[in-house]
């Protein structure tokens, strides 16, 4: 660990494979986070749409009752 020595081709290949594996893992983590955000947003949108439909239906049946 004293002086920096030029890395052999094998060491460079190993380092490149490790770097690629780390990059893939980070990309998968980022993709999972993005999917989770989209899923939460989609659930909120569907829930608000359902509440809007229920409210519209209640107003329509309420108006018919009066």
N, C-alpha and C positions, 0 to 999 in steps of 0.2 A: 504494500500500500504506500510505498515511499514515492518514487518518481512515477509520473504517468507513463505507462508503456502503451505502445500501439496495440489495439485489440486485434486478436486474430480473426480470421474470417468466421470461424466457428463461434467465437464469443459475440461477434457482431450479429450473426444470424440468430443466436439465442436471445440477445437483447432485443432484436427486432420482433421476434415471436412474442416475447413477454410484453413489449409495448403494444403490439397488435391485440393481444388478449385483454390487456387492461383497457384499451380503447373500446373494444367490443363490449366489455362489461359495463363501462360507463355509458355507452350508447344505449344498451338495453335498459339500464336504470333510468336514463332520461326518457326513453320511449314509454316505459311503464308509468312514469310520473305524468307524462302528457296524456296517456290513455286514461289514467285515473281522473285527471282534471276534466277531460271531455266527458267521461262517464258521469261525474258528479253534476256537471253543467247540464247534461242531457236529462238526468233524473229530475233536476230542479225545473227544467223547462216542461217536462211531461207532467210533473205534479201541478205546476201553475196552470197548465192548459186544462188539466182535469178539474181543478177548482173553478176555473172560468166556465167550463161546460156545466158543472153542477149549479153554479150561481145563475147562469143563463136559464137552465131548466127550471130552477126554483122560481125565478122571476116570471117565467112563462106560465107555470102552473099556478103561481100566486095571482097573477093577473086574471087568469081564467076563473079563479075561485071568487074574486071580488065582484 
